[in-house]
Every structure is written in structure tokens, then in C-alpha cells.
Amino acid sequence: ETTDSRRPRSLLATAVFAGAFLLLVELGLRLWGFGNNVLYVEDGLVGYYPAPNQLRRRYGGVVQINNFGMRRPDISVAKPPGTTRILLLGDSTLYGGSYLNNEELYARRLEVLLNAKHGPGKFEVLNVAANAWGPYHKVGYVQRFGTFDADIAMICMPLGDIMRIGAYGLEE
């Protein structure tokens, strides 16, 4: 057998190996969560927010988006009787990115701690946030959906966002 006759078989074997390798890489990336992005809704008031009713597995974490685009289980608009509601409005820090499970977010941890101390169901902490949100987005979200009968509202944002308030037309 000559070198020239072995070359096509060698190229075929290399192509089969490369194809199998790429298939394994693709499957591994899909299992890890790549290609399973959190989807967003474009909105004239808010700008954008996470699309409601999503459950995504990304980078080893579980991202659950509820019926109002919040990272938490579903809620009703009206607060349940005997419940204290805390509305947190924030940006990527509150949202938690796609690497953390919902249970690891500080909004969820606060809710668990408060309910452990005061009794189950006594507190709901609403996590209203998205990556790169500024003051305009937070105000727009409240205009679109309201405050959900919150007893306490906290705005979580970096100091730099305060400097941009005029740029968003919120100085009034």
C-alpha cells in the first residue's frame, strides 16, 4: 500500500474524530447551560425585564423567573393577609447573574431568615431586578406593575446611578 492510497483513509479518520469531538463539546456545553439563555421582554416603560415564567439551568445554577419577571416563585398582586412584603428594586447585584441559584440570592436569603424568625409565610421579599438596570428601569417597572402592596420598598443601586438620574429624565 502506498502513502498516496492511505491518505484518504487518514483524512476520513481525522474528520470522523473531529466531528465526534465537536459533538461531545456541543453536548457538554448544552448540559452546562449554554444556549439556554434567560429571555427578556422589551417594554416602553421599563426598557426591558426578564420574560415571565422561565426556568433555566445555566452554568450549574437554576434561574427561576416568576409570573411578573422577578427572580422568585410566583406571587399574587395582592399581598396575602398577615404577610409583610418587602419590595427590592435593583440591578445585576440584586438579580444575581446566571451563576447563582435563586436560593442563593440575597433577597431570597433575607426572606428565609425573616420567616425562620417570625414564622412561615410572614414575609415575602420581592426581587425586582435585571442586569444593567438603572433608575429609569426601576421606576418604569413600578409604573408598569405597581408596588404589589409592599410594606417596605428598598432601592438597591450603586452610587454612580444617582449621577445618571438627569440623563434618564427623572429629575422632576
N, C-alpha and C positions, 0 to 999 in steps of 0.2 A: 504494500500500500504506500502510495507516495504522499508527500506532505500536502500536495495540492488536493488530494482526494479526502484528506482528514479535515481540512479547513472548514468545509460547510458543516460537518458534524460538530466541530468545536464551536462554531458561531451559533448553531442551533442550541447546543447545551448552555452556552453563556446566556442566550436570550431567554431560555426557559428558567434558568436560575435567577436572572434579574427580574423577570416577571413574577416569579414566586416570592422573591424578597420584597418587591414593591407591594404585592398583595398583603403580605404579613404586616408590613409597616402601616398600610391603609387600615387594616382591621384593628391593629393596636391603637392607632390614633382615634378611631371611632369609639372603641371601648373606653378610652380615657376621656372622651367628651368633645373632642374636636369635631366640628361640623354639626354640633348640637347647640347652636348659639341661642342666647336669650333674645327674643324678638321684641321690638319696640313699636309703639303707636305714635305716629306723627299727629300733633294736635296744635291748633291755632292758639289756644290759651297757654297750654303747658309747654309747648315746644315738642317734647317727647316724654314718654314714660314707658316702663315695661308693659308689654301687652298682657292683659289679664289671663288668668287660668293657664299657667305654664308650669311644667315640672321638668327641669333639665338636670342632667348629670354632666358636670364639667370639671375636668382636672381633679377628679376624686371627690368633689363636693356636690351637694344637692342644692339646687336653686329652685325654690318654690315661689311662684308669683300668684297672689290671690285674685279674687274677683274684682278688685279695684287697682290692680297693678302694684301692690305692695308686696314686699318680701315677708310674708307671714301667712298663716292659714286664713281661710275665708272669714269675713265678718259681715254683719248686717250694718246698714246705715245707722239705724237706731241702736243706741247703747243698751245692752241688757240691764234690767233692773238690778241694783245693788253692785254694779261694776263701775270702777273708776277707769276712765280711758285717758291714756297719755298719747298725744299725737306728736311724733318726732318727724321733723322735716329736715332733710339733709342731702348730702351729695354722696360721692363714692365711699367715703369713710363709713357713713351710716349704712349705705347699700351693701357694702362688704365685698364687692367684686364677685368674680365667679369661682374663686378658690375656696370659699368658706361655705359650709353647710348653713342652712337657715338657723339651726340650733346654736351656732357659734357666734352669731351676730350680737352686738351689744344690746340692741333693742329686745331681742328675744331673751337674752340672759337676764336683763332687768325685769322683764315680765315674770320669768320663772322665780327669781329671787323674791319679788314682791308677793307673788301668790304662795310661795313657801312660807312666808312670814305671816300673811294675813288670811290665808285660806284660798282654796282653788276657785278660780273664776272671778276673784275680786278685782283683778287688774287686767287690762288689755293695753299693750304697748304697740302702737301702730307705726310701722316702719315705712315712711313715705320718702323715697329717695331714688336716685339714679346716678350713674357715673356722670361727672362733669356738670351736674346741676348747679345753677347759681340762684340768686334771689328771684329772678324772673320766673324760673321753673316752679319754685316752691309756691309763690303767690298764684301762679296760673293753676297749679294743681288744686289749691284750696278754692279758687274761683270755680273750677270745673266740678269738683266733687264735694265741697264743703268741709267741715271740720269733724264730721262723724260724731257729733255730740261730745267732743273731747272736753274733759275737765281741766286738763293741762296741755298746753302746746309748747314745744321747745323747738327752736330753730338751731340746727347744728350746721355751722358753716365756718370756713376759715376766714380770718380777718381780711384777707385780700378781696373777698367777695363784697365786703362793705364798701370798698373803694370803687367797685364797679356798679353800684346801685344807680348812679346817674346815667350810666351808659345804657341801662335797661329801661329807663324812663319811669323809675319807681320813686322819684324824689317827691312826688305830691303826697 
